[in-house]
Amino acid sequence: MQAQENFGFNFSAGPAMLPVSVMLDIQKELLNWQGLNRSVMEISHRSAPYMAMMSEAEQSVRRLLQIPSDYQVLFVHGSASHQFAMVPMNLYQSGTMDYVDTGTWSCKAVAEAKKFGKVNHIQGLKMDNNSLTELKAPNEWSLSDDASFLYYAPNETIGGVEFAETPDTQLLYGRSVPLVADMSSNILSKPIDVNQFGLIYAGAQKNIGTSGVTLVIIRDDLLPLVDPKVATMLQYATYAKHQSLYNTPAVFPVYVAGKVFKWIEDCGGLAAMEALSARKAQTLYDFIDQSDFYTNPINLNSRSRMNVPFILADQQLDAVFLKEAEKQKLYGLEGHRSVGGMRASLYNAMPIAGVEALVNFMKEFALNHG
Ligand SMILES: Cc1ncc(COP(=O)(O)O)c(C=O)c1O
């Protein structure tokens, strides 16, 4: 078995690094899947082996997240950005949609929801006394009396902020309001209680596999809310009724997702991912915090375990930092084009050795250039 060290470490925010054992497994069976003399991309999605594989992928993610039986697991075509529209298209009937804006992705979701009805655009960020960005607590949100659902992103990939706790809508509204979460960048990184959510979605290219499919977990009672005039392929009910096989699914991304789910199970499940994530994030933040050369702009209580943005004392050195990092096989460290600086994404597939290699490199770089 080849070690991750041979390939280096990819800190990209997405498409992100996959576990090396999953990649090698895919490579091994690419041309001849299950002895069929064809790849998984070349056989009918209605063949028994494909349907069994897809069903096992669903069962595996159900086991990982302990998804209750009154929730559907859907493999929906396309990206997380498609969900910005599909959520209001499927769930909105009347009243107001409450959206908590904590950064780029939830803000984009707000813009899309406005095409479908009345949106309450809630500012979810504030500055602390040290000018660090901080998440507002849910009791600081200005919510609507007539909310039809509450939408938020538990982890904002670009800004690097993450909610430690799930908001309790029963407590916030005094009635049951469905909670919708864009978990694209932190799904499967810790155990969650699915019962707290009406709908969860996550694009695959970070903690699930490769782009082209989005995992949607939706409570049964929300399926009939959709207006039947909505296009068939944009209704969650279509995917639910046909076990995500109404038409040809994204065969390869679903196959990769199944492998990643199994890998997480073999690693010890979500408790193991949570422990690993905490260790990785702490290693990097501890180093940044004691350094005069690197800074992270987020208040301690709002820091993301998945995406760690940081800036160098001298931003003229950004290009040199990235070039030297690549020489050490440390890839994908540039910050999002909208904010600049650096960002290290520490999704499930990143081993602790990758974070240690990054910290060693950062130390050396600061010594040479600080
Ligand atoms: C939290 C979050 N939501 C949505 C998206 C958009 O994903 P996609 O490119 O699949 O539309 C991203 C992409 O990084 C993301 O991080």
The ligand as an SDF file (V2000), in Angstrom:
LIG
                    3D

 16 16  0  0  0  0  0  0  0  0999 V2000
  -20.6690   25.6170    2.0540 C   0  0  0  0  0  0  0  0  0  0  0  0
  -20.7260   25.5940    0.5630 C   0  0  0  0  0  0  0  0  0  0  0  0
  -21.9100   25.6700   -0.0600 N   0  0  0  0  0  0  0  0  0  0  0  0
  -22.0070   25.6480   -1.3980 C   0  0  0  0  0  0  0  0  0  0  0  0
  -20.8950   25.5480   -2.1940 C   0  0  0  0  0  0  0  0  0  0  0  0
  -21.0420   25.5340   -3.6770 C   0  0  0  0  0  0  0  0  0  0  0  0
  -20.6660   24.2850   -4.1730 O   0  0  0  0  0  0  0  0  0  0  0  0
  -20.7970   23.9250   -5.7240 P   0  0  0  0  0  0  0  0  0  0  0  0
  -19.5430   24.4130   -6.3620 O   0  0  0  0  0  0  0  0  0  0  0  0
  -20.8940   22.4210   -5.6800 O   0  0  0  0  0  0  0  0  0  0  0  0
  -22.0050   24.5670   -6.2500 O   0  0  0  0  0  0  0  0  0  0  0  0
  -19.6290   25.4530   -1.5930 C   0  0  0  0  0  0  0  0  0  0  0  0
  -18.4030   25.3390   -2.4250 C   0  0  0  0  0  0  0  0  0  0  0  0
  -17.3020   25.3390   -1.9700 O   0  0  0  0  0  0  0  0  0  0  0  0
  -19.5430   25.4810   -0.1850 C   0  0  0  0  0  0  0  0  0  0  0  0
  -18.3710   25.4060    0.4330 O   0  0  0  0  0  0  0  0  0  0  0  0
  1  2  1  0
  2  3  1  0
  2 15  2  0
  3  4  2  0
  4  5  1  0
  5  6  1  0
  5 12  2  0
  6  7  1  0
  7  8  1  0
  8  9  2  0
  8 10  1  0
  8 11  1  0
 12 13  1  0
 12 15  1  0
 13 14  2  0
 15 16  1  0
M  END
$$$$
